[in-house]
């Protein structure tokens, strides 16, 4: 079956396991699920790519000394 070839040819284990857990899976449904999960995975990877823009604030610790003024 075409559906079985699609599922067995998927390289992402989590997507393959998801598809194998479905009891009544058609080729069309398997294709939609696989494309959706693969797209979501790639989008998540894109979000987690470090960029050149600063994302952390750099702070420095400075001591502040207060001296009493003349009374």
C-alpha positions in Angstrom: 0.0 0.0 0.0 1.0 3.5 -0.7 0.2 4.6 2.9 2.6 2.0 4.3 5.4 3.1 2.0 4.9 6.7 3.1 5.0 5.8 6.8 8.0 3.5 6.5 9.9 6.1 4.5 9.7 8.9 7.1 13.0 9.7 8.7 11.6 11.4 11.8 10.9 8.7 14.5 8.4 10.9 16.3 6.3 11.5 13.2 6.5 7.8 12.3 5.4 6.7 15.7 2.5 9.2 15.6 1.3 7.8 12.3 1.7 4.2 13.5 -0.4 5.0 16.6 -3.5 5.8 14.4 -6.0 3.0 14.1 -7.7 3.9 10.8 -5.1 5.8 8.7 -5.6 6.6 5.1 -2.9 7.8 2.7 -4.4 11.3 2.6 -4.6 11.6 6.4 -1.1 10.2 6.8 0.3 12.7 4.3 -1.5 15.7 6.0 -0.3 14.7 9.4 3.3 14.0 8.3 3.5 17.4 6.4 2.1 19.2 9.4 4.4 17.6 12.0 7.5 18.1 9.8 6.6 21.8 9.2 6.1 22.3 12.9 9.4 20.6 13.7 11.3 22.8 11.2 9.6 25.9 12.5 10.6 25.0 16.0 14.2 24.5 14.9 14.2 27.9 13.1 13.0 29.6 16.3 15.8 28.1 18.3 18.6 29.1 15.9 20.9 31.7 17.6 21.0 35.1 16.0 23.6 37.8 15.9 21.3 40.2 17.7 21.8 40.5 21.4 19.2 38.7 23.4 20.7 39.0 26.9 21.2 42.1 28.9 24.6 42.5 30.2 24.8 44.0 33.7 27.6 45.1 35.8 27.8 45.3 39.5 28.8 48.6 40.9 29.1 49.5 44.6 27.3 52.7 45.6 28.8 54.4 48.6 26.7 56.9 50.6 28.6 59.4 52.7 26.7 61.4 55.3 26.6 65.1 54.5 27.5 67.6 57.2 24.8 68.0 59.8 
